């Protein structure tokens, strides 16, 4: 069975939105190697509507970060949206998820292939995480306080016990932690 993962750049105060505004020079070679490892294992991506629209407007013509651009443009992408139609998805290798997201994710996990990553979709990641379908959540905490912006978890989320699966600190002070749900 395939594994669903998600990873987010994260500030010390919990902000994940628009890391390009607060990440600064914290990205280092260790993070590059980590992301390369993720790309090497991941052959399918699930995205949310907002993330899809942001990324579809940037990555197909990106001049920077060519390694990631080549990867994300080529990989099959599935978009969870209640408002977009398949015809509105112009980015190469993109398909609209029809029906229930959780049912789709369960089915996708049972197909042949590598890991499935939720990218550019914090709400999608939260839904899959609390449904027990997201096996690993990686937070890459940069040594910065962002102040404002969307956070991955909300005040209305239930108390949820986690298990630490991996942790490391990079040379520029990034703390990379991977969690899973604690078995009941």
Protein Blocks (a to p, Z undefined) as FASTA:
>chain_A
ZZddddddddfkopaghkllmnmmmbcfklmmmmmmmmmmpcbdcddfklmmmmmmmmmm
cfghklmmmmmmmpccddddfkbcfklmmbghiacdehjfklmmmmmmmpgcdddddehi
lklmmmmmmnopambdcdddddddehiacdfbdfkbccdddddfbdcddfkopacddddd
ddZZ
